[in-house]
């Protein structure tokens, strides 16, 4: 596969790290986020945080949307650090895309409700791993049916919970 064939959105990278089934459902326009309270709360937090920053919502390559750009840093705003690995993967992917374009930056994940900021940098190991994530995302999206559901600790707080688990014993 060529590099252009592997381009995905940051949300798809995040979903890969959260739940492959959610990734497949979202990629096939089976979405429940618009009606889900936690997603709406996250959108409000995102809109109301860091209002004084000049570079908010920066769209790159018509593919990724970076929440904040400030000097040597790009940043993401998240409502909670409960999905820290997925948050980091998303930001590392953004740093990877920028790196592919010849732009080197560091990353910050902002958790305003926790009054916390995590910093990270793209490593050589990340540059080797991220194309594997992208190939995995493409493989999942191309499946004829969604991956088998797996009970995860955060399923009950997911917008897709009813879709996956209605009528099942929890």
C-alpha positions in Angstrom: 0.0 0.0 0.0 1.1 3.5 -0.7 1.3 6.2 2.0 -1.7 8.0 0.6 -3.8 4.8 0.8 -3.2 4.7 4.5 -4.3 8.2 5.5 -7.0 8.1 8.1 -8.6 10.6 10.5 -7.4 11.2 14.1 -10.7 9.9 15.4 -10.1 6.6 13.6 -6.7 6.3 15.2 -8.3 7.0 18.6 -11.1 4.4 17.9 -8.5 1.8 17.0 -7.0 2.1 20.4 -10.5 2.1 22.1 -12.5 -0.5 20.3 -12.2 -2.0 16.8 -15.9 -2.5 16.6 -16.5 1.2 17.3 -14.0 2.0 14.6 -15.8 -0.2 12.0 -19.3 1.1 12.9 -18.2 4.8 12.8 -16.3 4.2 9.5 -19.5 2.8 8.0 -21.6 5.8 9.1 -23.3 3.9 11.9 -23.1 6.7 14.4 -24.7 7.4 17.8 -22.4 10.2 19.0 -24.6 13.1 17.9 -27.3 12.2 20.5 -24.9 11.0 23.2 -24.6 13.4 26.3 -20.9 12.7 27.0 -19.9 13.5 23.4 -22.0 16.8 23.6 -20.3 17.7 26.9 -16.9 17.1 25.3 -17.8 19.4 22.4 -18.9 22.1 24.8 -15.6 21.7 26.8 -13.6 21.9 23.6 -15.4 25.0 22.4 -15.1 26.9 25.7 -11.5 25.9 26.6 -8.5 27.9 25.5 -10.6 30.6 23.8 -7.6 33.1 23.8 -5.5 30.8 21.7 -5.2 32.2 18.2 -4.6 28.8 16.4 -7.6 26.6 17.3 -9.1 24.0 15.0 -6.4 23.8 12.4 -7.3 21.6 9.5 -4.3 19.9 7.9 -4.3 18.1 4.5 -8.1 18.1 4.7 -7.7 15.1 6.9 -6.8 15.9 10.5 -8.1 18.7 12.7 -5.7 19.8 15.4 -7.3 21.5 18.4 -4.5 23.9 19.2 -1.2 25.0 17.6 1.1 27.2 19.6 4.8 27.7 18.8 6.6 24.4 18.9 3.5 22.5 20.1 0.3 21.0 18.8 -2.4 20.2 21.3 -5.5 18.2 21.8 -8.2 19.1 24.3 -9.9 16.1 26.1 -12.5 15.9 28.7 -10.9 13.1 30.7 -7.6 11.1 30.8 -9.5 7.8 31.1 -8.6 7.1 27.4 -5.0 8.3 27.8 -3.5 5.6 25.4 -6.0 6.5 22.7 -5.5 10.2 23.3 -1.8 9.8 22.9 -2.1 7.7 19.8 -4.3 10.4 18.2 -1.8 13.1 19.0 1.2 11.0 17.9 -0.6 10.4 14.6 -1.0 14.2 14.1 2.7 14.7 14.9 3.5 11.9 12.4 1.5 13.6 9.7 3.2 16.9 10.3 6.6 15.1 10.4 5.8 13.6 7.0 5.2 17.1 5.7 8.6 18.3 7.1 7.1 20.0 10.2 8.5 18.9 13.5 6.5 19.7 16.6 5.9 18.4 20.1 2.5 17.5 21.5 0.4 18.4 24.5 -2.8 16.8 25.6 -4.9 19.2 27.7 -7.3 17.9 30.3 -8.9 21.1 31.5 -11.3 19.5 33.9 -8.4 17.7 35.6 -6.2 20.8 35.3 -3.5 18.6 33.7 -1.4 18.8 30.6 0.6 15.8 29.3 3.5 16.4 26.9 4.8 13.9 24.3 7.1 13.7 21.4 7.2 11.6 18.3 9.9 9.0 18.5 11.6 6.9 15.9 9.8 3.9 17.3 6.5 5.8 16.9 7.4 6.5 13.2 7.8 2.7 12.7 4.5 1.8 14.6 2.1 4.3 13.2 2.0 3.0 9.7 1.1 -0.4 11.2 -1.8 1.2 13.0 -2.9 2.8 9.7 -2.7 -0.5 7.9 -4.7 -2.1 10.7 -7.4 0.6 10.5 -7.7 0.0 6.8 -8.0 -3.8 7.3 -10.8 -3.3 9.9 -12.7 -0.8 7.8 -12.6 -3.2 4.8 -14.2 -6.0 6.8 -17.6 -7.1 5.5 -19.1 -7.2 9.0 -18.1 -5.4 12.2 -15.5 -7.1 14.5 -17.0 -9.3 17.2 -18.0 -7.3 20.3 -15.8 -7.5 23.3 -16.9 -6.4 26.8 -14.5 -3.6 27.8 -14.4 -1.6 31.0 -15.7 1.5 29.4 -18.5 -0.1 27.2 -21.3 1.2 29.5 -20.1 4.8 28.9 -19.9 4.4 25.1 -22.4 5.9 22.6 -22.5 2.5 20.9 -23.4 0.6 24.1 -27.1 0.1 23.3 -26.3 -1.0 19.8 -23.7 -3.6 20.9 -25.2 -4.8 24.1 -29.0 -4.3 24.2 -30.7 -7.4 25.5 -27.4 -8.9 26.8 -26.6 -9.6 30.4 -23.9 -7.2 31.6 
